[in-house]
Amino acid sequence: MQAQDFAVPPSRMSPLTLAFIGDGIYGLLARRHVLKNNPRIPVNRLHRLTVELVEARAQSKAYALLEPLLTEREAALMRRGRNAHSGTVPRHADLADYRRATGVETLFGYLYLMGEHQRIEALFAAIVKEADHHDPR
């Protein structure tokens, strides 16, 4: 799938639309990472480990980690996502964390739709490297 496959180019899509696809991409990357590092544990434990990577608080930390690594365009996209108002916030999430998480998902959605898979992999690798470094397990 490439950007030209859409009636509206990704650069003109709403940040929440980009976050919609970015949420799926980020979740898949997290699942792949957890499975790669824990291939023999029960599925419910795989799920819990994945949730630790994709919850708003973790993505909010990823936002701060990514900021200095981004191009101006990427940073602007992430800010656009952060500033978008979805109208709802999950009960278990802090509003500021939720908005930063939406920014991360917006960025990942945009990069995916633009076909920038290597960039996605590089940014996600930086996130999990930091997360694994601070994981007391």
C-alpha positions as CSV (number, residue, x, y, z in Angstrom):
1,M,0.0,0.0,0.0
2,Q,1.4,3.4,-1.0
3,A,0.3,7.0,-0.5
4,Q,-1.0,7.2,-4.1
5,D,-3.5,4.4,-3.2
6,F,-5.7,6.8,-1.3
7,A,-8.1,9.4,-2.6
8,V,-6.6,11.9,-0.1
9,P,-2.9,12.0,0.4
10,P,-1.7,11.2,3.9
11,S,-0.4,14.8,4.3
12,R,-4.0,16.0,4.0
13,M,-5.6,13.4,6.3
14,S,-6.7,14.4,9.7
15,P,-4.3,13.5,12.5
16,L,-6.9,11.3,14.1
17,T,-7.3,9.3,10.9
18,L,-3.5,8.9,10.8
19,A,-3.5,7.9,14.4
20,F,-6.2,5.3,13.6
21,I,-3.9,3.4,11.3
22,G,-0.8,4.3,13.4
23,D,-2.4,2.6,16.4
24,G,-2.6,-0.7,14.5
25,I,1.0,-0.4,13.1
26,Y,2.4,0.5,16.6
27,G,0.5,-2.4,18.2
28,L,1.8,-4.9,15.6
29,L,5.4,-3.7,16.1
30,A,4.9,-4.1,19.9
31,R,3.5,-7.6,19.5
32,R,6.3,-8.6,17.2
33,H,8.9,-7.3,19.6
34,V,7.3,-9.0,22.6
35,L,7.0,-12.3,20.8
36,K,10.6,-12.1,19.4
37,N,12.0,-11.7,22.9
38,N,9.6,-14.1,24.7
39,P,8.7,-16.9,22.2
40,R,7.9,-19.5,24.9
41,I,5.7,-17.7,27.4
42,P,1.9,-18.0,27.6
43,V,-0.3,-15.8,25.4
44,N,-1.8,-14.0,28.3
45,R,1.7,-12.9,29.4
46,L,2.5,-11.9,25.8
47,H,-0.6,-9.7,25.9
48,R,0.3,-8.1,29.2
49,L,3.8,-7.3,28.0
50,T,2.4,-5.8,24.8
51,V,0.0,-3.7,26.7
52,E,2.9,-2.3,28.7
53,L,4.4,-1.0,25.4
54,V,1.2,0.4,23.8
55,E,-0.6,2.0,26.8
56,A,-0.8,5.7,26.7
57,R,1.8,6.2,29.5
58,A,4.4,4.2,27.5
59,Q,3.6,6.0,24.3
60,S,3.9,9.3,26.1
61,K,7.4,8.4,27.2
62,A,8.1,7.4,23.5
63,Y,6.9,10.8,22.5
64,A,9.6,12.5,24.6
65,L,12.2,10.0,23.4
66,L,11.4,10.5,19.7
67,E,11.3,14.3,19.7
68,P,15.1,14.9,19.3
69,L,15.3,12.1,16.7
70,L,12.7,13.5,14.3
71,T,12.9,15.7,11.2
72,E,11.0,19.0,11.2
73,R,8.2,17.4,9.2
74,E,7.9,14.4,11.5
75,A,8.0,16.6,14.6
76,A,5.2,18.8,13.1
77,L,3.1,15.7,12.4
78,M,3.6,14.4,15.9
79,R,2.6,17.7,17.4
80,R,-0.5,17.9,15.1
81,G,-1.5,14.5,16.5
82,R,-0.9,15.5,20.1
83,N,-3.0,18.7,19.6
84,A,-5.9,16.8,18.0
85,H,-9.0,16.5,20.1
86,S,-10.7,13.1,19.9
87,G,-13.6,14.0,22.3
88,T,-12.9,10.9,24.4
89,V,-10.1,9.8,26.7
90,P,-9.9,6.2,28.1
91,R,-10.7,6.1,31.8
92,H,-7.4,4.6,32.7
93,A,-5.3,7.3,30.8
94,D,-4.1,10.7,31.8
95,L,-5.2,13.3,29.3
96,A,-1.6,14.6,28.6
97,D,-0.3,11.0,28.2
98,Y,-3.3,10.2,25.9
99,R,-2.6,13.2,23.7
100,R,1.1,12.5,23.4
101,A,0.3,8.8,22.6
102,T,-2.0,10.1,19.8
103,G,0.9,12.1,18.5
104,V,3.1,9.0,18.3
105,E,0.3,7.1,16.6
106,T,-0.2,9.9,14.1
107,L,3.5,9.9,13.2
108,F,3.5,6.1,12.8
109,G,0.4,6.2,10.7
110,Y,1.7,8.8,8.4
111,L,5.1,7.1,7.9
112,Y,3.3,3.8,7.2
113,L,1.0,5.3,4.6
114,M,4.0,7.1,3.0
115,G,5.7,3.7,2.7
116,E,8.6,4.8,5.0
117,H,8.9,1.4,6.7
118,Q,12.6,1.6,7.4
119,R,12.0,4.9,9.3
120,I,9.2,3.2,11.3
121,E,11.6,0.4,12.2
122,A,14.3,2.8,13.2
123,L,12.1,4.9,15.4
124,F,10.4,1.8,17.0
125,A,13.9,0.3,17.7
126,A,14.9,3.4,19.6
127,I,11.7,3.2,21.7
128,V,12.1,-0.4,22.6
129,K,15.8,0.0,23.2
130,E,15.0,2.6,25.9
131,A,12.0,0.6,27.2
132,D,14.2,-2.6,27.5
133,H,17.0,-0.6,29.1
134,H,14.6,0.6,31.9
135,D,12.7,-2.7,32.3
136,P,13.6,-4.3,35.7
137,R,12.6,-7.8,34.5
